[in-house]
Amino acid sequence: MYGDAAGGHAADQVRIGVAGDDKGWQIGTEHTPCRFNHLKAGLAEIGLEIGASQTPIAPVMLGEMSVAAEFSRRLLEKGVFTLAVGHPTVPEGAARIRVQNTAAHERADLDEALAAFGEVAREMGLVGKPTPAPAVAPPARPGARRPA
């Protein structure tokens, strides 16, 4: 059996129902769908496969669990938390990371996360070309011939 913790929006809905108020709902949820679309569009622009999810969860399809786990680990090093999901939760070879924004995320937060996604995807060679390490030329040896 597999289960996910409820997202912030779901927890807020429960709190509203139990407390009988709507103060938490005013965090900015009217912008959440717009921000979610911004997040999904940014992931697609980077070149990551995000499927056709119409939910607040964007699955970034990565294939093998080792790739998803490494991608998630590198994102965490850059301050972005994601959940790597593999078999048996999803079919073998269909590992992914799950990405979700909340009403508390500002557009600037999403842009920062998207920058991290782009860096990690390039570093791992999943899109475009990997970001090369800065080239440092070795010091020339006295009397050595330089290539033409």
Secondary structure, DSSP 8 states (H G I E B T S, - for coil): -------HHHHHHHHHHHH---SGGGGTGGGHHHHHHHHHHHHHHHT---TT--SSEEEEEEESHHHHHHHHHHHHHTT---EEE-TTTS-TT-EEEEEE--TT--HHHHHHHHHHHHHHHHHTTSSS-------------TT-----
